[in-house]
Amino acid sequence: MKSQQPKNQINYKSSIHNWLFLAVATLGFSLANAQENKKAEDIKAIKSMCGCYEVEFNFAETFQYSKDENYKPSKTKLDSGLEWVELAEDQPNKLVLQHLLLVSDSIIIKHWRQDWVYENNDFYTFFKDKTWKYNALPKTAVKGQWTQNVYQVDDSPRYTGTATWIHADGRHYWTDVADAPLPRREYTIRNDYNVLKRTNTHEITKEGWIHDQDNEKIIRDDTGKDVLVAKEKGYDVYRKVADSKCQAARDYWKKNAALWKNIRTKWQTVYERKKDLNLETKVKDTFLYEQLFELKADAAKADSDKIIDSFVK
């Protein structure tokens, strides 16, 4: 005859089981809720970089490692400008911030663009010259992270990095290391290095935000071997001012937004090939940005598509 467990023992085990189930479910809900709250705080920080800013651009070469006795360091660059940062796209997992530089009310320059993508695992990593290597990371490697994809004025790739936004001790910042082409302030005057390894920090401040950089100027050969030439400090300060000061840039974007959306869409089809990317420096003896900037606001998408296709090897 089989022995029977006491009813109170059965009830006790059932209660333990129910408690454990409830505890696990509650923990899972709490973690999911915390992750959503964290993501919302990340989005708030990223969006706070939008608006009208008076910007100080500061760059100084700090240390030289070149063995060339004729090496000349870059001159310290101190500059300023007025810049409008437009929220060009606002999606749950992607935010597109377009920078527009105001030279005057009649001269607006479409400047660099930064896309923020949540838990992205597709990357185009700059190698050297006009080449970017495609690589994919597992989803587990980018859990909770935001990728910052930075693009040239013509929306071709520049550099990309992924990291976690940190909100602690009253600070809100994001830091990552990314290989990049030479900036415009350098490639027009130098050819003695071909990679700028950038440590980028974006930090939100009470006055606006800061783009803090610790950069390495590198010569990279075809095998990927690096030789350090010099180091550089960059410190760009964005101070928020009234949006009305940037009205000319806002008007420019309203007029030209459709054109640049077509150009972004075309580039996206290129990136979705998920293959290494190699671009021509010039076609018909002109740069890509020159050809795209000549297009009128109402240009057909086929026109901008054809130009981009001609530069993709």
Protein Blocks (a to p, Z undefined) as FASTA:
>chain_A
ZZdddfklmmmmmmmmmmmmmmmmmmmmmmmmmmmmmmmmmmmmmmmmgccddddddddd
fbdcbfbfkbccddddddddddddddfbccfkbccddddddfblklccddddddddehia
bdcddfbhjbccdddddfklmgoiacdddddfkopafbdcddddddeehiacdddddddd
ddfklmmmgckbcbdcddddddddfklpadddddddddddfkopacdfbdcddddddddd
dfklmmmmmmmmmmmmmmmmmmmmmmmmmmmnopacdddfbgghiafklmmmmpcfklcf
klmmmmmmmmmZZ
